[in-house]
């Protein structure tokens, strides 16, 4: 992911929303595919879902952390 410290808060929030939506869609797709009876799902596909989920969760965590740090800095500067 690019350098978050150089991004505006609005861009961070927008990107966070996009990633959360992507994660929700991925979870829906994964649940739908894995619940199909009689459908063989390769181990590679399962690992792909896991890797995508892990990447999205990590990116979301990084964005939230950056937003929390900025929020904390704004509070400190206002005191």
N, CA, C and O atoms as CSV, one atom per row, in Angstrom:
chain,resi,resn,atom,element,x,y,z
A,1,UNK,N,N,0.848,-1.165,0.000
A,1,UNK,CA,C,0.000,0.000,0.000
A,1,UNK,C,C,0.896,1.231,0.000
A,1,UNK,O,O,1.997,1.213,0.550
A,2,UNK,N,N,0.415,2.289,-0.616
A,2,UNK,CA,C,1.221,3.499,-0.703
A,2,UNK,C,C,1.373,4.179,0.654
A,2,UNK,O,O,0.779,3.755,1.646
A,3,UNK,N,N,2.166,5.224,0.682
A,3,UNK,CA,C,2.461,5.925,1.927
A,3,UNK,C,C,1.204,6.628,2.436
A,3,UNK,O,O,0.769,7.625,1.860
A,4,UNK,N,N,0.631,6.113,3.501
A,4,UNK,CA,C,-0.623,6.642,4.025
A,4,UNK,C,C,-0.454,8.019,4.650
A,4,UNK,O,O,-1.399,8.807,4.675
A,5,UNK,N,N,0.733,8.314,5.152
A,5,UNK,CA,C,0.946,9.590,5.835
A,5,UNK,C,C,0.846,10.777,4.882
A,5,UNK,O,O,0.670,11.912,5.326
A,6,UNK,N,N,0.956,10.530,3.590
A,6,UNK,CA,C,0.880,11.611,2.605
A,6,UNK,C,C,-0.527,11.808,2.056
A,6,UNK,O,O,-0.772,12.733,1.281
A,7,UNK,N,N,-1.443,10.946,2.453
A,7,UNK,CA,C,-2.805,11.029,1.939
A,7,UNK,C,C,-3.662,11.915,2.831
A,7,UNK,O,O,-3.444,11.996,4.040
A,8,UNK,N,N,-4.643,12.580,2.220
A,8,UNK,CA,C,-5.596,13.390,2.974
A,8,UNK,C,C,-6.558,12.472,3.721
A,8,UNK,O,O,-6.790,11.331,3.322
A,9,UNK,N,N,-7.107,12.991,4.802
A,9,UNK,CA,C,-8.039,12.209,5.622
A,9,UNK,C,C,-9.221,11.731,4.786
A,9,UNK,O,O,-9.669,10.593,4.931
A,10,UNK,N,N,-9.720,12.592,3.919
A,10,UNK,CA,C,-10.869,12.222,3.090
A,10,UNK,C,C,-10.545,11.029,2.198
A,10,UNK,O,O,-11.376,10.140,2.007
A,11,UNK,N,N,-9.338,11.018,1.659
A,11,UNK,CA,C,-8.915,9.910,0.794
A,11,UNK,C,C,-8.761,8.627,1.605
A,11,UNK,O,O,-9.129,7.548,1.142
A,12,UNK,N,N,-8.221,8.745,2.809
A,12,UNK,CA,C,-8.089,7.577,3.680
A,12,UNK,C,C,-9.461,6.992,4.008
A,12,UNK,O,O,-9.655,5.778,3.960
A,13,UNK,N,N,-10.399,7.861,4.338
A,13,UNK,CA,C,-11.748,7.397,4.668
A,13,UNK,C,C,-12.429,6.753,3.464
A,13,UNK,O,O,-13.101,5.731,3.599
A,14,UNK,N,N,-12.251,7.355,2.285
A,14,UNK,CA,C,-12.844,6.798,1.072
A,14,UNK,C,C,-12.257,5.428,0.774
A,14,UNK,O,O,-12.985,4.483,0.469
A,15,UNK,N,N,-10.940,5.326,0.865
A,15,UNK,CA,C,-10.276,4.054,0.597
A,15,UNK,C,C,-10.688,2.992,1.612
A,15,UNK,O,O,-10.873,1.828,1.255
A,16,UNK,N,N,-10.828,3.386,2.863
A,16,UNK,CA,C,-11.281,2.460,3.898
A,16,UNK,C,C,-12.659,1.911,3.547
A,16,UNK,O,O,-12.898,0.709,3.665
A,17,UNK,N,N,-13.555,2.777,3.120
A,17,UNK,CA,C,-14.893,2.340,2.728
A,17,UNK,C,C,-14.868,1.369,1.566
A,17,UNK,O,O,-15.600,0.379,1.560
A,18,UNK,N,N,-14.029,1.647,0.585
A,18,UNK,CA,C,-13.911,0.770,-0.584
A,18,UNK,C,C,-13.390,-0.600,-0.170
A,18,UNK,O,O,-13.921,-1.624,-0.600
A,19,UNK,N,N,-12.358,-0.624,0.657
A,19,UNK,CA,C,-11.776,-1.899,1.085
A,19,UNK,C,C,-12.744,-2.701,1.945
A,19,UNK,O,O,-12.813,-3.924,1.826
A,20,UNK,N,N,-13.488,-2.022,2.808
A,20,UNK,CA,C,-14.478,-2.730,3.626
A,20,UNK,C,C,-15.571,-3.337,2.748
A,20,UNK,O,O,-16.045,-4.445,3.003
A,21,UNK,N,N,-15.962,-2.600,1.716
A,21,UNK,CA,C,-16.962,-3.123,0.786
A,21,UNK,C,C,-16.412,-4.323,0.013
A,21,UNK,O,O,-17.111,-5.319,-0.175
A,22,UNK,N,N,-15.163,-4.227,-0.433
A,22,UNK,CA,C,-14.532,-5.344,-1.139
A,22,UNK,C,C,-14.456,-6.580,-0.245
A,22,UNK,O,O,-14.696,-7.696,-0.704
A,23,UNK,N,N,-14.125,-6.382,1.020
A,23,UNK,CA,C,-14.041,-7.497,1.961
A,23,UNK,C,C,-15.411,-8.144,2.148
A,23,UNK,O,O,-15.523,-9.370,2.164
A,24,UNK,N,N,-16.443,-7.331,2.287
A,24,UNK,CA,C,-17.800,-7.873,2.424
A,24,UNK,C,C,-18.188,-8.696,1.199
A,24,UNK,O,O,-18.743,-9.788,1.327
A,25,UNK,N,N,-17.894,-8.167,0.009
A,25,UNK,CA,C,-18.222,-8.878,-1.225
A,25,UNK,C,C,-17.440,-10.183,-1.335
A,25,UNK,O,O,-17.981,-11.204,-1.758
A,26,UNK,N,N,-16.175,-10.146,-0.955
A,26,UNK,CA,C,-15.351,-11.349,-0.996
A,26,UNK,C,C,-15.890,-12.407,-0.038
A,26,UNK,O,O,-15.949,-13.587,-0.382
A,27,UNK,N,N,-16.279,-11.987,1.154
A,27,UNK,CA,C,-16.837,-12.927,2.133
A,27,UNK,C,C,-18.132,-13.546,1.615
A,27,UNK,O,O,-18.358,-14.745,1.776
A,28,UNK,N,N,-18.978,-12.732,0.995
A,28,UNK,CA,C,-20.225,-13.255,0.426
A,28,UNK,C,C,-19.935,-14.286,-0.662
A,28,UNK,O,O,-20.527,-15.364,-0.688
A,29,UNK,N,N,-19.012,-13.935,-1.561
A,29,UNK,CA,C,-18.653,-14.851,-2.649
A,29,UNK,C,C,-18.076,-16.145,-2.093
A,29,UNK,O,O,-18.455,-17.237,-2.515
A,30,UNK,N,N,-17.156,-16.011,-1.144
A,30,UNK,CA,C,-16.514,-17.190,-0.556
A,30,UNK,C,C,-17.555,-18.090,0.102
A,30,UNK,O,O,-17.545,-19.305,-0.098
A,31,UNK,N,N,-18.441,-17.502,0.878
A,31,UNK,CA,C,-19.475,-18.294,1.547
A,31,UNK,C,C,-20.394,-18.970,0.544
A,31,UNK,O,O,-20.775,-20.125,0.736
A,32,UNK,N,N,-20.754,-18.274,-0.513
A,32,UNK,CA,C,-21.616,-18.848,-1.536
A,32,UNK,C,C,-20.935,-20.031,-2.217
A,32,UNK,O,O,-21.528,-21.099,-2.365
A,33,UNK,N,N,-19.696,-19.831,-2.625
A,33,UNK,CA,C,-18.961,-20.876,-3.345
A,33,UNK,C,C,-18.710,-22.082,-2.451
A,33,UNK,O,O,-18.900,-23.221,-2.879
A,34,UNK,N,N,-18.288,-21.845,-1.225
A,34,UNK,CA,C,-17.937,-22.955,-0.343
A,34,UNK,C,C,-19.154,-23.734,0.149
A,34,UNK,O,O,-19.019,-24.881,0.576
A,35,UNK,N,N,-20.330,-23.131,0.096
A,35,UNK,CA,C,-21.536,-23.827,0.540
A,35,UNK,C,C,-22.206,-24.625,-0.577
A,35,UNK,O,O,-23.202,-25.305,-0.335
A,36,UNK,N,N,-21.678,-24.550,-1.781
A,36,UNK,CA,C,-22.258,-25.297,-2.893
A,36,UNK,C,C,-21.999,-26.786,-2.681
A,36,UNK,O,O,-20.851,-27.222,-2.602
A,37,UNK,N,N,-23.063,-27.547,-2.591
A,37,UNK,CA,C,-22.907,-28.989,-2.414
A,37,UNK,C,C,-22.608,-29.625,-3.760
A,37,UNK,O,O,-23.172,-29.238,-4.784
A,38,UNK,N,N,-21.742,-30.576,-3.746
A,38,UNK,CA,C,-21.394,-31.290,-4.967
A,38,UNK,C,C,-20.423,-30.544,-5.865
A,38,UNK,O,O,-20.070,-31.042,-6.934
A,39,UNK,N,N,-19.989,-29.374,-5.458
A,39,UNK,CA,C,-19.054,-28.590,-6.259
A,39,UNK,C,C,-17.661,-28.722,-5.651
A,39,UNK,O,O,-17.447,-28.396,-4.483
A,40,UNK,N,N,-16.718,-29.205,-6.460
A,40,UNK,CA,C,-15.349,-29.348,-5.970
A,40,UNK,C,C,-14.656,-27.991,-6.017
A,40,UNK,O,O,-14.623,-27.331,-7.056
A,41,UNK,N,N,-14.114,-27.595,-4.899
A,41,UNK,CA,C,-13.349,-26.356,-4.809
A,41,UNK,C,C,-11.892,-26.737,-4.586
A,41,UNK,O,O,-11.556,-27.433,-3.628
A,42,UNK,N,N,-11.045,-26.274,-5.477
A,42,UNK,CA,C,-9.629,-26.624,-5.357
A,42,UNK,C,C,-9.013,-25.960,-4.132
A,42,UNK,O,O,-9.464,-24.911,-3.673
A,43,UNK,N,N,-7.984,-26.596,-3.626
A,43,UNK,CA,C,-7.253,-26.033,-2.496
A,43,UNK,C,C,-6.651,-24.690,-2.844
A,43,UNK,O,O,-6.521,-23.813,-1.989
A,44,UNK,N,N,-6.282,-24.534,-4.109
A,44,UNK,CA,C,-5.720,-23.262,-4.560
A,44,UNK,C,C,-6.718,-22.126,-4.458
A,44,UNK,O,O,-6.366,-21.004,-4.092
A,45,UNK,N,N,-7.968,-22.428,-4.785
A,45,UNK,CA,C,-9.015,-21.401,-4.707
A,45,UNK,C,C,-9.263,-21.004,-3.254
A,45,UNK,O,O,-9.444,-19.825,-2.949
A,46,UNK,N,N,-9.272,-21.983,-2.369
A,46,UNK,CA,C,-9.459,-21.699,-0.945
A,46,UNK,C,C,-8.308,-20.833,-0.433
A,46,UNK,O,O,-8.531,-19.877,0.309
A,47,UNK,N,N,-7.078,-21.167,-0.829
A,47,UNK,CA,C,-5.917,-20.373,-0.415
A,47,UNK,C,C,-5.983,-18.964,-0.994
A,47,UNK,O,O,-5.572,-17.999,-0.350
A,48,UNK,N,N,-6.507,-18.853,-2.220
A,48,UNK,CA,C,-6.659,-17.539,-2.842
A,48,UNK,C,C,-7.632,-16.677,-2.027
A,48,UNK,O,O,-7.368,-15.501,-1.776
A,49,UNK,N,N,-8.751,-17.270,-1.621
A,49,UNK,CA,C,-9.697,-16.545,-0.773
A,49,UNK,C,C,-9.030,-16.109,0.529
A,49,UNK,O,O,-9.208,-14.974,0.973
A,50,UNK,N,N,-8.270,-17.001,1.132
A,50,UNK,CA,C,-7.591,-16.687,2.390
A,50,UNK,C,C,-6.587,-15.546,2.212
A,50,UNK,O,O,-6.508,-14.644,3.046
A,51,UNK,N,N,-5.820,-15.593,1.118
A,51,UNK,CA,C,-4.822,-14.557,0.862
A,51,UNK,C,C,-5.487,-13.205,0.618
A,51,UNK,O,O,-5.028,-12.184,1.129
A,52,UNK,N,N,-6.560,-13.199,-0.156
A,52,UNK,CA,C,-7.270,-11.952,-0.423
A,52,UNK,C,C,-7.871,-11.387,0.860
A,52,UNK,O,O,-7.802,-10.183,1.111
A,53,UNK,N,N,-8.456,-12.256,1.662
A,53,UNK,CA,C,-9.051,-11.822,2.924
A,53,UNK,C,C,-7.986,-11.241,3.843
A,53,UNK,O,O,-8.198,-10.199,4.462
A,54,UNK,N,N,-6.851,-11.906,3.933
A,54,UNK,CA,C,-5.761,-11.434,4.788
A,54,UNK,C,C,-5.242,-10.079,4.304
A,54,UNK,O,O,-5.003,-9.183,5.113
A,55,UNK,N,N,-5.068,-9.925,2.991
A,55,UNK,CA,C,-4.585,-8.659,2.435
A,55,UNK,C,C,-5.557,-7.519,2.749
A,55,UNK,O,O,-5.147,-6.444,3.188
A,56,UNK,N,N,-6.845,-7.766,2.520
A,56,UNK,CA,C,-7.843,-6.727,2.769
A,56,UNK,C,C,-7.906,-6.371,4.253
A,56,UNK,O,O,-7.975,-5.193,4.602
A,57,UNK,N,N,-7.882,-7.368,5.122
A,57,UNK,CA,C,-7.904,-7.101,6.567
A,57,UNK,C,C,-6.687,-6.300,7.005
A,57,UNK,O,O,-6.808,-5.387,7.822
A,58,UNK,N,N,-5.519,-6.631,6.472
A,58,UNK,CA,C,-4.290,-5.904,6.814
A,58,UNK,C,C,-4.371,-4.457,6.331
A,58,UNK,O,O,-4.010,-3.535,7.061
A,59,UNK,N,N,-4.840,-4.262,5.111
A,59,UNK,CA,C,-4.968,-2.911,4.561
A,59,UNK,C,C,-5.960,-2.082,5.364
A,59,UNK,O,O,-5.713,-0.909,5.643
A,60,UNK,N,N,-7.075,-2.688,5.731
A,60,UNK,CA,C,-8.085,-2.002,6.537
A,60,UNK,C,C,-7.497,-1.615,7.892
A,60,UNK,O,O,-7.727,-0.504,8.369
A,61,UNK,N,N,-6.752,-2.506,8.505
A,61,UNK,CA,C,-6.121,-2.213,9.802
A,61,UNK,C,C,-5.149,-1.044,9.695
A,61,UNK,O,O,-5.117,-0.175,10.566
A,62,UNK,N,N,-4.361,-1.025,8.631
A,62,UNK,CA,C,-3.398,0.058,8.436
A,62,UNK,C,C,-4.110,1.396,8.254
A,62,UNK,O,O,-3.690,2.410,8.812
A,63,UNK,N,N,-5.183,1.394,7.475
A,63,UNK,CA,C,-5.934,2.630,7.265
A,63,UNK,C,C,-6.569,3.113,8.568
A,63,UNK,O,O,-6.517,4.301,8.883
A,64,UNK,N,N,-7.158,2.204,9.311
A,64,UNK,CA,C,-7.780,2.585,10.587
A,64,UNK,C,C,-6.741,3.137,11.555
A,64,UNK,O,O,-6.996,4.117,12.255
A,65,UNK,N,N,-5.580,2.511,11.594
A,65,UNK,CA,C,-4.516,2.985,12.485
A,65,UNK,C,C,-4.081,4.394,12.098
A,65,UNK,O,O,-3.908,5.248,12.967
A,66,UNK,N,N,-3.905,4.642,10.813
A,66,UNK,CA,C,-3.513,5.977,10.351
A,66,UNK,C,C,-4.584,7.007,10.705
A,66,UNK,O,O,-4.264,8.108,11.154
A,67,UNK,N,N,-5.838,6.657,10.505
A,67,UNK,CA,C,-6.924,7.579,10.843
A,67,UNK,C,C,-6.976,7.849,12.348
A,67,UNK,O,O,-7.231,8.978,12.765
A,68,UNK,N,N,-6.739,6.826,13.157
A,68,UNK,CA,C,-6.731,7.013,14.613
A,68,UNK,C,C,-5.575,7.917,15.040
A,68,UNK,O,O,-5.741,8.770,15.912
A,69,UNK,N,N,-4.407,7.731,14.425
A,69,UNK,CA,C,-3.256,8.571,14.755
A,69,UNK,C,C,-3.535,10.025,14.397
A,69,UNK,O,O,-3.216,10.938,15.159
A,70,UNK,N,N,-4.130,10.225,13.235
A,70,UNK,CA,C,-4.448,11.593,12.817
A,70,UNK,C,C,-5.485,12.220,13.735
A,70,UNK,O,O,-5.384,13.396,14.084
A,71,UNK,N,N,-6.467,11.446,14.119
A,71,UNK,CA,C,-7.501,11.938,15.026
A,71,UNK,C,C,-6.882,12.328,16.362
A,71,UNK,O,O,-7.233,13.356,16.941
A,72,UNK,N,N,-5.969,11.509,16.841
A,72,UNK,CA,C,-5.277,11.785,18.098
A,72,UNK,C,C,-4.436,13.056,17.978
A,72,UNK,O,O,-4.400,13.866,18.905
A,73,UNK,N,N,-3.763,13.232,16.848
A,73,UNK,CA,C,-2.944,14.427,16.633
A,73,UNK,C,C,-3.805,15.682,16.605
A,73,UNK,O,O,-3.421,16.718,17.149
A,74,UNK,N,N,-4.975,15.587,15.968
A,74,UNK,CA,C,-5.872,16.741,15.920
A,74,UNK,C,C,-6.347,17.119,17.314
A,74,UNK,O,O,-6.432,18.300,17.649
A,75,UNK,N,N,-6.655,16.110,18.128
A,75,UNK,CA,C,-7.094,16.376,19.499
A,75,UNK,C,C,-5.972,17.019,20.305
A,75,UNK,O,O,-6.205,17.959,21.065
A,76,UNK,N,N,-4.749,16.505,20.136
A,76,UNK,CA,C,-3.605,17.052,20.867
A,76,UNK,C,C,-3.337,18.501,20.465
A,76,UNK,O,O,-2.989,19.326,21.310
A,77,UNK,N,N,-3.498,18.809,19.191
A,77,UNK,CA,C,-3.243,20.164,18.702
A,77,UNK,C,C,-4.317,21.151,19.143
A,77,UNK,O,O,-4.061,22.353,19.217
A,78,UNK,N,N,-5.498,20.664,19.430
A,78,UNK,CA,C,-6.582,21.548,19.849
A,78,UNK,C,C,-6.538,21.858,21.336
A,78,UNK,O,O,-7.253,22.752,21.789
A,79,UNK,N,N,-5.730,21.156,22.105
A,79,UNK,CA,C,-5.662,21.413,23.545
A,79,UNK,C,C,-4.733,22.512,23.792
A,79,UNK,O,O,-4.523,22.896,24.943
